Amino acid sequence: MLFNSWSFAVFLPVVFALHYAGRRAGWQVGVLTLASFVFYGWADPGLLPLLAASTFINGLCAQQLLTPGMPPLRRRIALGLALGFNLGALAFYKYAGLMAALFLSQEWSEALKETVPLPIGISFYTFQGISLVMESWWDGPKGGIPGLPAPRNAREAGWFHAKVWFFKAFFPQLVAGPIVKAGEFLWQIGAKRLADIDWDGAVKKLILGFFLKMVVADNLKDATAALRFPDFTALPRLNLVALLYGFSFQILADFAGYSLIAQGLAKLFGYELPLNFTFPYLSRSITEFWRRWHISLSTWLRMYLYIPLGGNRHGEVRTFANLFLVMFLGGLWHGAAWSYAVWGTAHGLLLALERLASRGRKPEPVAGWTWLGAAQALLVFNVVSVLWLLFKLPDLAHVGKFLACLGQNPGGVQPRELYVIVLFSLPVGLWHGWNALAPRRATWSPATLRRVEITLYAALLFLLVTNSGSAGEFIYFQF
């Protein structure tokens, strides 16, 4: 079920009413868990068994890992079973075709791609399952994850598993994140009151999120449709540049829009989801970009992969190798194609080069904007935008052809297409500019700031009603 669909417009108020119809945590958790499975299986009920199996196995293994006095061997078996299932399911459903092409033949690869479906959101809920069992492995000897103590009897065991099923299935973030770690969500589970809803925060996030998705991303989706081979080969250079930047703004608006909607929906039910974007196109380095872009993925990779691999604790060579490997795997997380691996590898190489260049230097505090800072941000934005081509053009030869066309194609312009891309890219630039003005806004009176915010959100709501593009799935659904 899509957030931007009429079925969801009916689904949400019904679930909201049922949720707050009961005051007990058990009722509310049960309603949201059931609703989440309905949400996930709405278009394809065949997706539900894998989600249910993943939840059951991760919950059972987490219980074993958190049980006091559990023999070390049994704990290792439980951890191995959970990780084996999570990674095995991800490898089978997402990477079977890629592995067949690598070790068998292209015919096998195509056959597997046709017969093995890619369950929507599997990358997200699998990573949440890994978070649950890893935190249970680490915190079991300490008494349990915050909000998920080891059950001492059958009644507590039932509530334990109810929490796990709710954590894994919570519908706002189930399909495309943010990737929620067990320790930052489970402690929030409890009875919620209608009077405690943060309406201001929820409404703001929902309006901005739907605006970014339905007005910006969906209109740019149609405007950047020509960014495919061989369509772009006949376009003038200026239009190619517009397509490059237009897709860069589109992917940010689409994914950041989804994350904001998810955060707003969670607030309606009394839950907080982690921040996933902080104006990434203001970054002055690739390192800073990854602190601002898809924050829940970058922190997951750091916590569950980079640090266990040794992080930066074993010398520079090992550090660079860890960065390279983590970003390579992070690229493959996005899709079973070598273009994603190249994308991740390129980011890993840039991160390593930046670390090498800054060796021995203390990071300088960033205070306001200078011409140098603006130039650095522009350079990073261009590098990131060029690398986004690997998401739109999975054939590496087509990426090379596009870059060649930038230098070889004739001048001139197709004004209508260029105008549409510029028009619907502008809000993303203004959104980043609004953040860059944060120090100036801090000097405004609360009354002035409130009036400006009301005016801006009213304008976004008006544009949302009058200028939405053709409805489409969120880009990150495919991951």
VEXDREN-2710 file (C-alpha; in Angstrom, 1 decimal):
% VEXDREN-2710
k/r/px/py/pz
1/MET/0.0/0.0/0.0
2/LEU/1.4/3.4/-1.0
3/PHE/1.3/6.4/1.3
4/ASN/0.1/8.4/-1.7
5/SER/-2.9/6.3/-2.5
6/TRP/-6.6/6.5/-1.8
7/SER/-6.5/3.1/0.0
8/PHE/-4.1/4.5/2.5
9/ALA/-6.3/7.6/2.9
10/VAL/-9.0/5.2/4.2
11/PHE/-6.6/2.9/6.0
12/LEU/-4.9/5.5/8.2
13/PRO/-8.0/7.1/9.9
14/VAL/-9.5/3.6/10.6
15/VAL/-6.2/2.4/12.2
16/PHE/-5.8/5.7/14.1
17/ALA/-9.4/5.4/15.6
18/LEU/-8.9/1.7/16.5
19/HIS/-5.5/2.4/18.1
20/TYR/-6.8/5.0/20.4
21/ALA/-10.1/3.2/21.1
22/GLY/-8.3/1.2/23.7
23/ARG/-6.1/2.5/26.4
24/ARG/-4.0/-0.6/27.2
25/ALA/-0.6/-1.2/25.6
26/GLY/-1.6/-4.7/24.5
27/TRP/-4.6/-3.5/22.6
28/GLN/-2.7/-0.7/20.8
29/VAL/0.3/-2.9/20.0
30/GLY/-2.0/-5.6/18.6
31/VAL/-4.0/-3.2/16.5
32/LEU/-0.8/-1.6/15.0
33/THR/0.8/-5.0/14.4
34/LEU/-2.2/-6.4/12.6
35/ALA/-2.7/-3.2/10.6
36/SER/1.0/-3.3/9.6
37/PHE/0.6/-6.8/8.2
38/VAL/-2.5/-5.7/6.3
39/PHE/-0.5/-2.7/5.0
40/TYR/2.4/-4.8/3.9
41/GLY/0.3/-7.6/2.2
42/TRP/-2.3/-5.3/0.7
43/ALA/-1.1/-5.6/-2.9
44/ASP/0.5/-9.0/-2.5
45/PRO/-0.4/-11.3/0.4
46/GLY/2.3/-13.7/-0.8
47/LEU/4.8/-11.4/0.9
48/LEU/3.5/-12.0/4.4
49/PRO/5.0/-15.5/5.1
50/LEU/8.6/-14.4/4.7
51/LEU/8.0/-11.4/7.0
52/ALA/6.3/-13.6/9.5
53/ALA/9.0/-16.2/9.4
54/SER/11.7/-13.5/9.8
55/THR/9.9/-12.0/12.8
56/PHE/9.3/-15.4/14.4
57/ILE/12.9/-16.6/14.0
58/ASN/14.5/-13.3/15.1
59/GLY/12.2/-13.1/18.1
60/LEU/12.9/-16.7/19.2
61/CYS/16.6/-16.3/18.9
62/ALA/16.6/-12.9/20.7
63/GLN/14.7/-14.6/23.6
64/GLN/17.4/-17.3/23.8
65/LEU/20.2/-14.7/23.7
66/LEU/18.5/-12.6/26.5
67/THR/17.7/-15.5/28.8
68/PRO/19.9/-15.4/31.9
69/GLY/22.3/-18.3/32.4
70/MET/22.0/-19.5/28.8
71/PRO/25.1/-21.7/28.1
72/PRO/27.6/-19.9/25.7
73/LEU/27.3/-22.7/23.1
74/ARG/23.5/-22.3/22.9
75/ARG/23.9/-18.5/22.7
76/ARG/26.3/-18.9/19.8
77/ILE/23.9/-21.4/18.1
78/ALA/21.0/-18.9/18.5
79/LEU/23.1/-16.1/17.1
80/GLY/24.3/-18.2/14.2
81/LEU/20.8/-19.4/13.3
82/ALA/19.4/-15.8/13.3
83/LEU/22.3/-14.3/11.3
84/GLY/22.2/-17.3/8.9
85/PHE/18.5/-16.9/8.3
86/ASN/18.6/-13.1/7.8
87/LEU/21.6/-13.1/5.5
88/GLY/20.5/-16.3/3.8
89/ALA/17.0/-14.9/3.0
90/LEU/18.5/-11.7/1.8
91/ALA/21.1/-13.5/-0.4
92/PHE/18.5/-15.8/-1.9
93/TYR/15.7/-13.4/-2.6
94/LYS/17.9/-10.4/-3.6
95/TYR/21.2/-11.7/-4.9
96/ALA/20.4/-15.2/-6.4
97/GLY/20.4/-13.8/-9.9
98/LEU/23.6/-11.9/-9.5
99/MET/25.4/-14.9/-7.9
100/ALA/24.1/-17.2/-10.7
101/ALA/25.5/-14.8/-13.3
102/LEU/28.8/-14.8/-11.5
103/PHE/29.2/-18.6/-10.9
104/LEU/26.8/-20.3/-13.3
105/SER/25.5/-18.6/-16.5
106/GLN/23.5/-15.7/-17.7
107/GLU/20.7/-18.1/-18.5
108/TRP/20.5/-19.3/-14.9
109/SER/20.6/-15.7/-13.8
110/GLU/17.7/-14.6/-15.9
111/ALA/15.7/-17.7/-14.9
112/LEU/16.2/-17.0/-11.2
113/LYS/15.2/-13.3/-11.7
114/GLU/12.0/-14.4/-13.2
115/THR/11.1/-17.1/-10.7
116/VAL/12.4/-15.6/-7.4
117/PRO/10.5/-12.4/-6.5
118/LEU/12.1/-9.6/-4.7
119/PRO/10.0/-9.0/-1.5
120/ILE/9.5/-5.3/-1.1
121/GLY/11.4/-3.8/1.9
122/ILE/13.4/-7.0/2.6
123/SER/16.6/-5.1/3.0
124/PHE/15.0/-2.8/5.6
125/TYR/13.3/-5.4/7.8
126/THR/16.2/-7.8/7.5
127/PHE/18.6/-5.2/8.9
128/GLN/16.2/-4.5/11.7
129/GLY/16.2/-8.3/12.5
130/ILE/20.0/-8.3/12.6
131/SER/19.9/-5.2/14.9
132/LEU/17.6/-7.1/17.3
133/VAL/19.7/-10.2/17.6
134/MET/23.1/-8.4/17.7
135/GLU/21.9/-6.1/20.5
136/SER/20.5/-9.2/22.3
137/TRP/23.9/-10.9/21.9
138/TRP/25.7/-7.8/23.3
139/ASP/23.2/-6.9/26.0
140/GLY/22.0/-10.3/27.1
141/PRO/24.6/-10.7/29.8
142/LYS/23.8/-7.2/31.0
143/GLY/20.1/-8.0/31.6
144/GLY/18.5/-7.2/28.2
145/ILE/17.8/-4.5/25.7
146/PRO/16.2/-1.4/27.1
147/GLY/12.4/-2.1/26.7
148/LEU/12.9/-5.8/26.1
149/PRO/14.0/-7.7/29.2
150/ALA/14.2/-11.4/29.2
151/PRO/10.8/-13.0/29.9
152/ARG/10.5/-14.9/33.2
153/ASN/7.2/-16.6/32.6
154/ALA/4.7/-17.4/29.9
155/ARG/2.8/-14.2/30.3
156/GLU/6.0/-12.1/29.9
157/ALA/7.1/-14.3/27.0
158/GLY/3.8/-13.4/25.2
159/TRP/4.4/-9.7/25.7
160/PHE/8.1/-10.1/24.7
161/HIS/7.1/-11.6/21.3
162/ALA/4.3/-9.1/20.8
163/LYS/6.9/-6.3/21.1
164/VAL/9.2/-8.0/18.7
165/TRP/6.4/-8.5/16.1
166/PHE/5.4/-4.8/16.5
167/PHE/9.0/-3.6/16.2
168/LYS/9.6/-5.6/13.0
169/ALA/6.3/-4.8/11.3
170/PHE/5.5/-1.2/12.3
171/PHE/4.1/0.1/9.0
172/PRO/5.4/3.7/8.7
173/GLN/9.0/2.4/8.4
174/LEU/8.4/-1.2/7.3
175/VAL/9.0/-0.8/3.5
176/ALA/11.6/1.9/3.1
177/GLY/12.9/2.9/6.5
178/PRO/14.3/4.6/8.4
179/ILE/16.2/1.5/9.6
180/VAL/15.2/1.4/13.2
181/LYS/17.7/-0.2/15.7
182/ALA/16.2/-2.3/18.5
183/GLY/17.6/-0.2/21.3
184/GLU/16.1/3.1/20.0
185/PHE/12.6/1.8/19.5
186/LEU/11.6/-1.0/21.9
187/TRP/11.8/1.1/25.0
188/GLN/9.1/3.4/23.4
189/ILE/6.5/0.6/23.3
190/GLY/3.7/1.2/25.8
191/ALA/0.2/2.7/26.2
192/LYS/-0.2/5.9/24.2
193/ARG/-2.7/8.8/24.9
194/LEU/-4.4/10.9/22.3
195/ALA/-3.7/14.0/24.4
196/ASP/0.1/13.4/24.1
197/ILE/0.3/13.5/20.3
198/ASP/2.8/16.0/19.0
199/TRP/0.4/17.4/16.4
200/ASP/2.6/20.3/15.4
201/GLY/5.6/18.0/14.6
202/ALA/3.5/15.3/13.0
203/VAL/1.6/17.7/10.7
204/LYS/4.7/19.6/9.6
205/LYS/6.5/16.4/8.7
206/LEU/3.6/15.0/6.9
207/ILE/3.0/18.2/4.8
208/LEU/6.7/18.5/3.9
209/GLY/7.1/14.8/3.2
210/PHE/4.1/14.6/0.9
211/PHE/5.1/17.8/-0.8
212/LEU/8.6/16.5/-1.5
213/LYS/7.2/13.2/-2.8
214/MET/4.1/14.2/-4.7
215/VAL/5.0/17.7/-6.0
216/VAL/8.8/17.6/-6.3
217/ALA/9.7/13.9/-6.9
218/ASP/6.7/12.8/-8.9
219/ASN/6.9/15.8/-11.3
220/LEU/10.7/15.3/-11.6
221/LYS/10.0/11.6/-12.3
222/ASP/8.2/12.5/-15.5
223/ALA/10.6/15.2/-16.4
224/THR/13.7/13.0/-16.0
225/ALA/12.2/10.0/-17.9
226/ALA/14.5/10.8/-20.8
227/LEU/17.5/9.9/-18.6
228/ARG/17.6/6.4/-20.2
229/PHE/19.5/4.9/-23.1
230/PRO/19.2/5.7/-26.0
231/ASP/16.8/8.7/-25.4
232/PHE/19.4/11.0/-23.9
233/THR/21.9/10.6/-26.8
234/ALA/19.8/13.0/-28.9
235/LEU/19.5/15.8/-26.3
236/PRO/21.5/19.0/-26.2
237/ARG/24.2/19.4/-23.5
238/LEU/22.2/21.8/-21.4
239/ASN/19.3/19.4/-21.2
240/LEU/21.7/16.6/-20.2
241/VAL/23.0/18.7/-17.3
242/ALA/19.4/19.4/-16.3
243/LEU/18.6/15.7/-16.3
244/LEU/21.7/14.9/-14.2
245/TYR/20.8/17.5/-11.5
246/GLY/17.0/16.8/-11.9
247/PHE/17.5/13.2/-11.0
248/SER/19.8/14.1/-8.1
249/PHE/17.0/16.4/-6.7
250/GLN/14.4/13.8/-7.4
251/ILE/16.0/10.9/-5.5
252/LEU/16.6/13.2/-2.5
253/ALA/13.0/14.5/-2.5
254/ASP/11.6/11.0/-3.0
255/PHE/13.5/9.3/-0.2
256/ALA/13.6/12.2/2.2
257/GLY/9.9/12.7/1.6
258/TYR/9.2/9.0/2.5
259/SER/11.3/9.3/5.7
260/LEU/9.5/12.5/6.7
261/ILE/6.1/10.9/6.1
262/ALA/7.2/7.8/8.1
263/GLN/8.3/10.1/11.0
264/GLY/5.0/12.0/10.9
265/LEU/2.9/8.9/10.9
266/ALA/4.8/7.4/13.7
267/LYS/4.3/10.6/15.8
268/LEU/0.5/10.2/15.3
269/PHE/0.7/6.9/17.1
270/GLY/3.1/8.2/19.8
271/TYR/6.4/6.9/18.4
272/GLU/9.6/8.6/17.3
273/LEU/11.6/7.3/14.4
274/PRO/15.3/8.3/13.8
275/LEU/16.3/11.3/11.7
276/ASN/17.3/10.1/8.2
277/PHE/18.3/13.2/6.3
278/THR/19.8/16.5/7.4
279/PHE/20.2/18.5/4.1
280/PRO/22.9/16.3/2.5
281/TYR/23.5/18.6/-0.5
282/LEU/25.0/21.2/1.9
283/SER/27.8/18.8/2.7
284/ARG/31.4/20.0/2.2
285/SER/32.9/16.5/2.0
286/ILE/31.8/13.0/1.2
287/THR/32.4/12.2/4.8
288/GLU/29.9/14.9/5.8
289/PHE/27.5/13.7/3.1
290/TRP/27.3/10.3/4.8
291/ARG/26.5/12.0/8.1
292/ARG/23.6/13.7/6.4
293/TRP/22.3/11.1/3.8
294/HIS/20.4/8.0/4.8
295/ILE/21.6/8.4/8.3
296/SER/19.9/5.3/9.6
297/LEU/21.8/3.1/7.0
298/SER/25.2/4.8/7.6
299/THR/24.9/4.4/11.4
300/TRP/23.7/0.8/11.0
301/LEU/26.7/0.0/8.8
302/ARG/29.0/1.7/11.2
303/MET/27.6/-0.1/14.3
304/TYR/27.1/-3.6/12.9
305/LEU/29.8/-3.8/10.3
306/TYR/32.5/-1.2/10.4
307/ILE/33.2/-1.3/14.1
308/PRO/33.1/-5.2/14.3
309/LEU/35.5/-5.3/11.5
310/GLY/37.9/-3.2/13.6
311/GLY/37.0/0.3/12.5
312/ASN/40.0/2.5/12.7
313/ARG/41.7/0.7/15.6
314/HIS/44.2/-1.3/13.6
315/GLY/46.2/1.1/11.5
316/GLU/45.6/3.1/8.4
317/VAL/45.7/0.2/5.9
318/ARG/43.1/-1.8/7.8
319/THR/41.0/1.4/8.2
320/PHE/41.0/2.1/4.5
321/ALA/40.2/-1.6/3.8
322/ASN/37.3/-1.5/6.2
323/LEU/35.9/1.7/4.7
324/PHE/36.2/0.2/1.2
325/LEU/34.5/-3.1/2.2
326/VAL/31.7/-1.4/4.1
327/MET/30.8/1.0/1.3
328/PHE/31.1/-1.8/-1.3
329/LEU/28.6/-3.9/0.7
330/GLY/26.5/-0.8/1.3
331/GLY/26.3/-0.3/-2.4
332/LEU/25.2/-3.9/-2.9
333/TRP/22.6/-3.5/-0.2
334/HIS/20.9/-1.1/-2.6
335/GLY/20.5/-3.7/-5.4
336/ALA/21.8/-6.8/-7.0
337/ALA/23.7/-5.2/-9.8
338/TRP/27.3/-4.3/-10.3
339/SER/26.4/-0.6/-10.8
340/TYR/25.4/-0.4/-7.2
341/ALA/28.7/-2.1/-6.1
342/VAL/30.6/0.5/-8.3
343/TRP/28.6/3.3/-6.7
344/GLY/29.4/2.1/-3.2
345/THR/33.0/1.4/-4.1
346/ALA/33.4/4.9/-5.4
347/HIS/32.0/6.4/-2.2
348/GLY/34.3/4.1/-0.2
349/LEU/37.3/5.2/-2.2
350/LEU/36.4/8.9/-1.8
351/LEU/36.0/8.4/2.0
352/ALA/39.4/6.8/2.2
353/LEU/41.0/9.5/0.2
354/GLU/39.5/12.2/2.4
355/ARG/40.7/10.4/5.4
356/LEU/44.2/10.2/3.9
357/ALA/44.2/13.8/3.0
358/SER/43.2/14.9/6.5
359/ARG/45.8/12.7/8.2
360/GLY/47.4/14.6/11.1
361/ARG/45.1/17.5/10.9
362/LYS/42.5/18.4/13.5
363/PRO/39.0/19.0/12.0
364/GLU/38.2/22.7/11.9
365/PRO/34.9/23.7/13.3
366/VAL/32.4/24.9/10.7
367/ALA/31.2/28.4/11.5
368/GLY/28.9/29.8/8.8
369/TRP/29.5/29.8/5.1
370/THR/32.5/31.1/3.2
371/TRP/33.3/31.1/-0.5
372/LEU/35.6/28.2/0.1
373/GLY/32.9/26.3/1.9
374/ALA/30.4/27.0/-0.8
375/ALA/32.9/25.8/-3.5
376/GLN/33.5/22.6/-1.5
377/ALA/29.7/22.0/-1.2
378/LEU/29.3/22.6/-5.0
379/LEU/32.0/20.1/-5.8
380/VAL/30.6/17.4/-3.5
381/PHE/27.1/18.0/-4.9
382/ASN/28.4/17.5/-8.5
383/VAL/30.4/14.3/-7.5
384/VAL/27.3/12.9/-5.7
385/SER/25.1/13.8/-8.7
386/VAL/27.3/12.1/-11.2
387/LEU/27.5/8.9/-9.1
388/TRP/23.6/8.9/-8.9
389/LEU/23.8/8.0/-12.6
390/LEU/24.6/4.5/-11.5
391/PHE/21.1/4.2/-9.9
392/LYS/19.3/5.4/-13.1
393/LEU/21.6/3.7/-15.7
394/PRO/22.5/0.3/-14.3
395/ASP/24.5/-0.5/-17.4
396/LEU/28.0/0.9/-16.9
397/ALA/28.4/1.4/-20.6
398/HIS/25.4/3.7/-20.6
399/VAL/26.8/5.8/-17.8
400/GLY/30.0/6.2/-19.9
401/LYS/27.9/7.1/-22.9
402/PHE/26.0/9.8/-21.0
403/LEU/29.2/11.4/-19.7
404/ALA/30.5/11.3/-23.3
405/CYS/27.4/13.0/-24.6
406/LEU/27.9/15.8/-22.1
407/GLY/31.0/16.8/-24.0
408/GLN/30.0/15.7/-27.5
409/ASN/26.4/16.6/-28.0
410/PRO/25.5/19.9/-29.7
411/GLY/24.5/23.1/-27.8
412/GLY/21.1/24.6/-27.8
413/VAL/18.2/23.7/-25.5
414/GLN/14.8/22.1/-25.4
415/PRO/13.2/24.9/-23.3
416/ARG/10.1/23.1/-22.0
417/GLU/11.8/20.1/-20.5
418/LEU/14.5/22.4/-19.0
419/TYR/11.9/24.7/-17.5
420/VAL/10.0/21.8/-15.8
421/ILE/13.2/20.4/-14.3
422/VAL/14.4/23.8/-13.0
423/LEU/10.9/24.6/-11.6
424/PHE/10.5/21.4/-9.6
425/SER/14.1/21.3/-8.5
426/LEU/13.9/24.8/-7.0
427/PRO/12.0/23.7/-3.9
428/VAL/14.8/21.4/-2.9
429/GLY/17.3/24.2/-3.2
430/LEU/15.0/26.5/-1.2
431/TRP/14.6/23.8/1.5
432/HIS/18.4/23.6/1.8
433/GLY/18.7/27.4/1.8
434/TRP/16.1/27.6/4.6
435/ASN/18.4/25.3/6.7
436/ALA/21.5/27.4/5.8
437/LEU/19.7/30.4/7.2
438/ALA/19.2/28.7/10.6
439/PRO/21.6/31.1/12.4
440/ARG/19.7/34.1/11.1
441/ARG/16.3/32.5/12.0
442/ALA/17.6/32.0/15.5
443/THR/17.4/35.8/16.0
444/TRP/13.7/36.0/15.0
445/SER/11.1/36.3/17.7
446/PRO/9.0/33.2/18.3
447/ALA/5.9/35.0/17.1
448/THR/7.6/36.0/13.8
449/LEU/9.0/32.5/13.3
450/ARG/5.6/31.0/13.9
451/ARG/3.9/33.3/11.4
452/VAL/6.5/32.5/8.7
453/GLU/6.2/28.8/9.3
454/ILE/2.4/28.8/9.1
455/THR/2.6/30.8/5.8
456/LEU/5.2/28.4/4.4
457/TYR/3.3/25.2/5.3
458/ALA/0.0/26.6/4.1
459/ALA/1.8/27.3/0.7
460/LEU/3.2/23.8/0.6
461/LEU/-0.3/22.4/1.3
462/PHE/-1.8/24.5/-1.4
463/LEU/0.8/23.3/-3.9
464/LEU/0.3/19.7/-2.8
465/VAL/-3.4/20.0/-3.7
466/THR/-2.9/21.8/-7.0
467/ASN/0.5/20.7/-8.4
468/SER/1.0/17.0/-7.6
469/GLY/2.6/14.9/-10.3
470/SER/1.5/11.5/-11.5
471/ALA/1.5/9.0/-8.6
472/GLY/4.4/6.6/-8.5
473/GLU/6.1/4.2/-6.1
474/PHE/8.9/5.5/-3.9
475/ILE/12.4/4.9/-5.4
476/TYR/13.7/3.1/-2.4
477/PHE/10.9/0.5/-2.5
478/GLN/13.1/-1.5/-4.9
479/PHE/15.8/-1.9/-2.2
END
